[in-house]
Amino acid sequence: MIEKVIPELSRSGESAFLVGAGMPSSATPSICAVLFDMDGVLVDSERLIAEAAKRMFAERYGLEVRYEDFTPFVGAGENRYIGGVAERYGLAIDIVAAKAWTYEIYGRLARQHAAGMRAMPGAVDYVRACRAHGLKTALASAADKVKVMINLEYLGLREDEFDAVLTAEDVTHKKPDPEMYLKAAERLAVEPECCLVVEDAVNGTLAGVRAGARVLGITSSFTEEALRKAGATWTASDLACAPLPWELVRFPATGGSLGCSL
C-alpha cells in the first residue's frame, strides 16, 4: 500500500508530519475523551523516582541497586516498581514502608527541582487545549496518589483541570490490565472506543489497547518499535510534536509516526 506523508500544522505553527497508510474510514469513531498517563507523558520523572528508590534501598536496606533494574517495571505502579527490584535481589521488604520512604525522598527532590525531573514539552498546553476544545480528560496513572499530587504541584496543574483523576488506589489490577482505562472511561461516561490514551510505557500501551482505546505512544521511556509492537496507533517524541486529538482522527488507525518539523 502506498504511504502518504501529510503535513500538519502544530500549535506552534511549525510543520509536523504523520506517516500513514491512507485516510481513515468513516466508521472510525471520533475522539471524545483523552486519558493521560502521567510519568513520561506529562512529566519526565522516571530518573527522579529511580533515584529516590535507589536511595531508599541504600539507606533502608544497605543495598546498592542500578537505575536499569527499574526499567522492566516502568508503568506497572510503585508496588511492582519497587517490589520487582527487591525480588530481583532476593530481598524481603515491607512495601508500605519502602514506598513511604521513597516518596519522602522523591517529594523532597521534586520540591528542590532536582536534576532528573522536568515537565514534558507541550504537556500542560495539550491538556488545557483538550479541555478548551470540549473534550473530557482523565489522568489515569498507575502511581500512588501521593506521587501524582507531587507531580501535579510540580507541573502547576490543578487536580480539577481533569474531569477525573485515577491512581493506583482506584484499581485492583495494575497495567497492563485494562482496568485503569476502563474505569477512566466509565468515570467520564464515554465508551473506551472513543478515547485516546496517551502513554509512554509498554505496560500502559497494552492496557489502553486491551481497553479498546486508541493509543498515542510517547517515546520518552521506550522506543517507537516497542510501543508500536504493544499496539500504539501513533507515536511521538512528546506532546509538543503531536497533533491535537481532533486532528488525529483524520489519519489511519493502522499506525503512523508523528514528529516535529523534519
Secondary structure, 3 states (H helix, E strand, C coil): CCCEEEEEECCCCCEEEEEECCCCCCCCCCCCEEEECCECCCEECHHHHHHHHHHHHHHHHCCCCCHHHHHHHCCCCHHHHHHHHHHHCCCCCCHHHHHHHHHHHHHHHHHCCCCCCEECCCHHHHHHHHHHCCCEEEEECCCCHHHHHHHHHHHCCCHHHCCEEECHHHCCCCCCCCHHHHHHHHHHCCCHHHEEEEECCHHHHHHHHHHCCEEEEECCCCCHHHHHHHCCCEEECCHHHCCCHHHHCCCCCCCEEEECCC
